[in-house]
Amino acid sequence: MKLKGKLTLWRLVVDFKGPVSITWLLLLLENALMALMPLLIGLAIDGLLDKQTQALFLLGGAMTVLTVLAVGRRMYDTRAYGAIKLELGKKVEQRLHGLPVSVRNTRQGLANELIAFLEVQLPEIFSASIQILVSAIVLASLHWLLGWAALGLVVTMMLVYSLGHRYFYDYNRGLNSQMERQVALLGSDKHVQARQHGAFHRHLHRLKDWQVKLSDMEAWVYGAIFGLITLFICHNLWISVSLDNISAGMLFTIITYSWEFAEAALALPMGLQSWTRLSEISTRLNQDVHG
């Protein structure tokens, strides 16, 4: 199977839709079971307190199936995405043939970030989305205020990220442009190296400056998001203890789903930040294309 057209994340998904679809199906099944675990544990706790074991056996069966799915998906993912990475590497070299070695070397590394996103980060976002949906349904079914708090957390987190989106894109562009100069500065000729010694030091300082800017922006964004998560958890704890006739298992379920919802929701702005970086990389990979 060959890549066609522009080198983008969507192009990879379309041209390799067979293996990607299989990984996504396995991921869907795995995470649907994972998202149900707190509920099953809560039911098992209440069942055991009532001297009943049916819910415990259901939990054990679900965990066994989850284990098989998780192992199988990871083994398949390694092979599927390894093949995609091979084809992408060939295509990048073909597209960028004739450009300086420094640029080609850096863009090969950047192209691999597209595969890393599909193999690692996208499953995390996918998992988070399923967890958010299941958690929101469970929380809303227990009390409407819990459901509204969950919705409010997601909306405000996305608003916070949107304020930093432009900065993330510009800082990634500056960092990637600086990285493309590195190999050229590491010339093999001793005289060239002597002349470029100071230039390489300046290059390292510029890399550090871009990385610091990215890190500082991440710190501000995630600091604000963690503040929102703190309010969400405290609110849900307050509501849960005020519910009438709440059981130990149900209290466990509310607390667990509240925390897992917050953790999953955090993956959304993190995923958007990765998407911002990949957007810049895709633009860069499709520059200076000949033929």
Salt bridges, closest charged atoms under 4 A:
ASP15 OD1 - ARG11 NH2 2.93
GLU30 OE1 - ARG73 NE 2.56
GLU30 OE2 - ARG74 NH1 3.20
ASP77 OD2 - ARG73 NH1 2.81
GLU87 OE1 - LYS2 NZ 3.85
GLU87 OE2 - LYS90 NZ 3.82
GLU93 OE2 - ARG104 NH2 2.73
GLU113 OE1 - ARG277 NE 2.75
ASP170 OD1 - ARG166 NH2 3.06
ASP170 OD1 - ARG173 NH2 3.06
GLU180 OE2 - ARG107 NE 2.72
GLU180 OE2 - ARG284 NH1 3.34
GLU280 OE2 - ARG284 NH2 2.59
